């Protein structure tokens, strides 16, 4: 039995062969040895260290010489390969030392210019333009042409509270301007924000609205011992109780939208003070008798329904709902219903507004049978009502002037008061022929 060993740096592989008795078997064994040598040579050429040796159980000088010759040949091949690799490294080092840009398609100046074109200030507070290329549950990844990826956290994606960045319209492909708010020194990742930019824009918007003395809608989000906290234009403002023009409690106003005016807008001190009273006062000045407004039913009482008309609460008395008698208001109106009402009266000092839908009925009882028709004809019926009021006022003024010529005023054919005309006698009106009042 002859045992041939092929020794690799990863271990030893054994090949066992039968004892050579006949010539045919000798040839077969030699073929196997040649095959094994070819496999080892292929592995050596791929970078593995190979060394042949023979450990014959009954060695012969012939077999021993073959092992020695094989080992020397492979060792020579290894030395040649090492010499070639060493020469390659030496040549590359020499080129880098003497001609580093040889064979490069651009110059060193062009390379420096390219770096300058893509370089930007990465300091905190710097605004950069970027493109969103991916999103996840906690934010979005943004390409700002920097050496590392930038990240937009969820809480910095919008001035409002959102559950996912897509709720704020942040999707792959979005191009936007961001502001740098921090960096991760471990991997040079930059943290971005949209909320900071929106925050600055919200303050600017509030300053503009204050300068215009505009009325804005805000949502009451909290109540404290001093007043209300309302969300306006993405910011939270304070509403002192002294600036609230309603009898409702703070708890009753929670989650409701009511009108406000700006009292103070100070971004540096983060002070945003609002007034509901001023907004209501302006709205009340626009409520003319006979005008039609749209409102929503706030609550139902046995004597009528309270209607919200732009932050002002008006009473729609049960007697002013319809010409037909109503015993149960809930059969006609429900909280949350949207309807058109006409202003009957407005007591600014007491803050009371009386409303009517009865005056808007084309025919008596339509508010019960067909309220949709009432709302469609509301403007037309209100115009008729205002004309009747104007006629009644004109007649009242005429009667007043008939008995008070010394006022120096007269009534035109259009019912407008004006100075006395020359066709009146200088001594005034002759009242001698006015009949005496008769008892009814």
Phi, psi and omega in degrees: 000128177246129181249122179255137182242135170245117187256119178251168176287348178264358179148193183237132177249129183260138173238123180252136179230151179290160179294136183279112179250323184236162184298319180301315180293326179299317180297318180299317180295318180296323178297319179295321179295318179296321178297316179297320179295322179294319179296317181295322180294322179296318178294324180293320181293337178276004173114002182267145179275125184233139175218127180264146172205161180233135177236080183287138174291321173231081190291153172237152182297330182292314180292323182295321179295322179299317180296320181293317179299318181296316181298319180293321182295316181291323179296322177296322179295320178297315180298322179293318180294319179297321180294321178295316179297319179298320180293322178299314179297319179296319180294318180295319179297320181293321179294318179297327183281320187261324183218074186293334183257009181293127180087357179275140186280355178223158183273169178296324178296320178294322178294318178296320179295322179296321177295320179295323181295327182259001180276145177210163181283118183261021180287153179297133182099349179284137177268134180226152176263141182208171180235126177288128179240352177196153178226157173217190185292341185247000179164207183217149177261134188234134175267114178244024180056033175262176181287346178222165182286144175258152185231136178251104180294155182302316183291347179254008185275339184202152179286340176262159178284127179227160180264337179211149182299333179294336177296338178259013179079017180267104183227161177305135182101345181291128176256126186209163175262130182240168174237138181281127181242355180177177180209150175260110185294338183294317182233013177065019177289134178263142178256132185247168179212137167258333182300320181298319179293316179295327178297315178296319179295325180296318177296319178297320179296319179294321177297321179294316180295324177294318179295332178272356182055041185276156174262129181235156176267137177224154181255126179287120185245346181200160178227134174229185187292341182262341182166211183249157171244123183236144178267119181226125178055031180086355178251164178252122180246159181257135179240103178298150179301331179291344181254020179251123183253067176199153179275353180291147178283165179300320180296325180289337181270352181303137178067012177257150178262126180225159183281149179220160166236153181277132176258317180215132177230102183230099183291322183298320179267001183053044180248121177228105184250132184240160177226123174278326182299315181295321179294319180293320180300319178291319180295321180294327178295341181264001181268096179268150178297128181092354178283151181256130179229158177259136180216177178233145181288121178274310183205160181245130176237163179300332183263355179163192181234139176267126185246130176273116179242081178070041178093353177253137180263121178244155181258123171260095184294152183300330180285347181253012178278314183207159174292330177283152182288137179239123179264332180228110184297328184295345177282346182248320184233151176224149177305133181099346179296140175260130182210164174259136181227159178249141180282119176269316180205158181215109178263098185292324181294319181266354178068033182247136179234126178259134185241165178207140166248344178298320181292346181262358181287124174299318174226148183306133177094357182295331180295334178271317185278317186214075182297332179298320178296322179299316182289328178291324182264009188301311182296320180296316180290324179294323178297318177298319179297317180294325177295319178295321178296317180297319178295318180295319179294321179296317178296322179294320179293323179296317178297321180295318182289330179297329182255359178226066180292340182289354180291342180079011181241154175225169183249122179286174179294340178270004180082023181254133178290139178206177180293156179301138179269165185289347181282353177276144177295147182298334180275358179098193182280146177271111182259011184290334182263009177289122182294153178289152180290139181255150176288143180278000000 
